[in-house]
């Protein structure tokens, strides 16, 4: 047994050492904003694919495309991560100072991650250390040590499987790296992402690469560290290289602009295979600010649970795309995973399991994590429909039925849209104080500017079937018709809204968001509510909301909905899904302003609506949605990315679209997707890698004919 | 082995000495429990009583086959469980088999034990935090494996008997699992089944194990495969290994590697280094011979064979560019010809240069290298799909050659020459096999315009070829291939192409074979029924089995798992059990099996809200 283990170990080590490293026979030229593959022996100046991608075209591999002036030089300089330093951090606020340090950490982590040999299993959310009581930590450490001792002995006897061996070897390598590499002695080794970085390994690099310095100077002028809808997210960045020093100057009004600048800076840097180093574009100017204020992503954690780490990964990915709102659809009829201090019954009865609960400390950690990444979290308590799990304790505790239409034996399709059915009981006065308590908890955990109140898929058939409602209507001499159900809904919504205001407390305004519906458009106050529009992009009722003066967020389900890839989990495709799966191009092309313009909202891109308010102040932005009926942490990332990246550029840049525009977007989104994978996001590829290595090759017929036509035209026009 | 056992007991001692570790985080209790009522697990309010089961315990004991996947031919699963720790495992192995069967069995037992550890929700890097305190009975309880394999040589072939008998019984504190199998492969399937009679027990941080069960099992089909394309995008060895883990858990037995295509050539051949030098996407997107040998062993010990494919005469391009430099002339044609739509089905184009006899020499060398890497190769896949006659017919060198030889340039003439190519390629394969003294493998080939009676009867020897069907299930070609007497493997795209349903990767809209094939479709697709519908005969002898394909234009390392799984498991039950019941009745077991895949480290996609797992039979359409 022992002999066997030894030999297999030896083999694995040998294999890693004899790692085949073929050189590449290709060089890349930038022509018409594309990197064209050529035989290396045929060119005078060799240029790697990565260098070409960083510098080719007006926007290189920046995503989302900046909205202001951009200049990129065609050269890159090589450096190693150890020589990148933040030399100036100018801000009058100590809090902003601290936040900037976190943004730098994130940035430094990302540039280590681009090394192709960076161990994948170490790519995880970068959390700040949480305060842990010392005795507890000590205890945990001792248990860990005991366990490791036992394991070590056990391992000599047990046969390790292949994967374990590899991991083991890697760990050994990293430990060795730590001791070997003299030059990293003064580098910050307290970070795990540095300790395991393959950049620490010895390499025979030229002294020029070893000595190249990259100094980053950051100035933030405003001490305001709050993130809100009107936060100034703009930034200005200059990269200049003189001799062996590259200076990056970042200027931003707020922390949030500065962190976006770091994001752009990381997109000016990539791995250089030939020198085993990083490379950065030599000289750069970028002026940038977003076109829309609200660039969001909704995730449903009610139908399936997502561990905290999955949410953090999502926030990481959002921040790489400069998105700024995470709409958290926490609860649904299937489960209630939010722990409420005031109403622990909710999670006790409603969570899938005790492991599948977001405790207050989890939530505050997530909210803080998001904020550092420029993202606000909007919690949603969906109501009055999409509620069942967690509400079943009412009768036990003498509060009557809080939720209706959950009886076993009643077919779900008679009273709701999907199993499990359930809708809050609007005529039970005990309901509203509980809602108020939940809002209070939410406000404490999330500290939000906005709260989503749900308001989708209300089933009148549920109320029609429920005895409590029948009796209530009869007792009040009201008829059982849809007008009365609208009134009931209105009663519910008004009470819930009052409770929200009460929970917010005096002097504090929390804006409610609610899904579009015929109820919302007819009953709600345009100055109080923001409407999330789920209508298909060709649904002209969208214009009604603008004409009435509602502030709106676009979420067209046929264009910006992320699930719907499979047949529904109940059989056929869900009604609310488009028949065709929206691809990244749908996400990219769907333009709120063009949509309004085409619906006759006059001059939507710049002008005024019928109410005399500027349309652009009413359109806050957009949001992609992922309903988790058939998705959890395993499939989420690939369903979201890179399609949400396409949305991100739509909302940050709002590009005006000729066909060619899509074309350079495709090239950049391919590179951006690859970068996201390097940063640890499991994003789906949209094309074979071949299409990135030969940017002229993967065209469709229309493009080919268009290209041929332009070519002919050019030939026909006499030279001037 | 004794040393090991005592050590593990020692681990248990250590653990019980450590107080109150479990309360690291505040965690609520749960009010819910489950009860098995008429073969369905029903969620109930415990109301403080302890008579209800945990969800896992209910799942593995409720119903005639518990949560076994794929469904065995015959199974009786008891409804009693015992708590135990996976460290308390002993075995006695009786091995009457040849080759390295006995060594494989040792390894399979180690994998089995590891799989038990993997049920722990905090399993990480090969170990799980089993921390007590436990009942004395849990600590004492032992699982003893008594495994007998009767024969076989450790090599999986189309004739290998994969059946097994498994009997689980419990006397006092010992549960004994008696496994009897004709070959190693049956025995490892038995261990897989046995592992599905265990589950994690949340309330005691131990495992539960069904105390009594008998299973008698054999597969319905001999060939139960998955195809992974490693050329359109590179798939790293680690991901392939994970794929093999998933296949093992669901008793699939064939991994078909579509190694090369026009896009890239990731396989490093020591004798032909130019192939990967010109053809690999990057210096790190490469399989070394050692990678592939390790992978083959990794597969074999999990009951899986590898089928390597080197596609031709179409789907060749990158990797073959070096011909002119080495004075061998153009080995491929139509590369970079524009617009690509006229010369192939997807960019980049490329086909072998039929007029250049050097292609056969190089192919012969490639095959020799393959035989050195993959030992043995039982089935070699020639590819053979999607040849563009227009590509050949618009290449001067080939047109001239056709004319000079008096073949003409009609479509028939090109199909004829395709046949000649195929026979020459096969002869090279045969010669390469003879040169290093191994058996000539079966040749596998995709259906195409060439797979029609007038050509295949001339160029494809029925005893040497297996035809892989990729048309949709109503294509009359299926009937012709069966009626001509060929052995076939089904991969009809309308059910078993797992890449369908994404966006088009050239141009707009959705990809060609959209929509997405949900697990229900994968599960329902029955080769015998398709044959019956088209021919009035089930062709049970000719149909070797089936294979689901993941073409990787829009998939790579980052996203393979959720596309293969859990749909690959739906395929697994179709091919192992060939069920006559519908997907609906399989759903509760299927959902539970998905959790098992996750325990094995596979990021399998969800198919329903977790609510449906906890509330069986309430998510009806």
Interface residues (C-beta under 8 A of the other chain):
Chain A: X11 X15 X18 X20 X21 X22 X23 X24 X25 X116 X117 X136 X139 X140 X143 X146 X147 X150 X151 X153 X154 X157 X158 X159 X160 X161 X162 X163 X164 X167 X273 X303 X304 X305 X334 X335 X339 X344 X347 X348 X349 X351 X352 X353 X354 X355 X356 X357 X359 X389 X412 X419 X420 X565 X566 X567 X569 X570 X571 X572 X573 X580 X581 X583 X584 X585 X628 X629 X630 X631 X632 X633 X634 X635 X637 X638 X677 X681 X682 X683 X684 X685 X686 X687 X688 X689 X690 X691 X693 X694 X697 X698 X699 X700 X701 X702 X703 X704
Chain B: X3 X4 X7 X8 X10 X11 X14 X18 X21 X24 X25 X26 X27 X28 X29 X30 X31 X107 X110 X111 X114 X121 X125 X126 X127 X129 X131 X202 X232 X233 X234 X238 X241 X263 X264 X268 X273 X276 X277 X278 X280 X281 X282 X283 X284 X285 X286 X288 X290 X291 X294 X298 X318 X336 X338 X339 X340 X341 X347 X348 X501 X502 X503 X504 X505 X506 X507 X508 X509 X510 X514 X515 X516 X518 X520 X521 X552 X553 X554 X555 X556 X557 X558 X559 X561 X562 X598 X603 X604 X605 X606 X607 X608 X609 X610 X611 X612 X614 X615 X618 X619 X620 X621
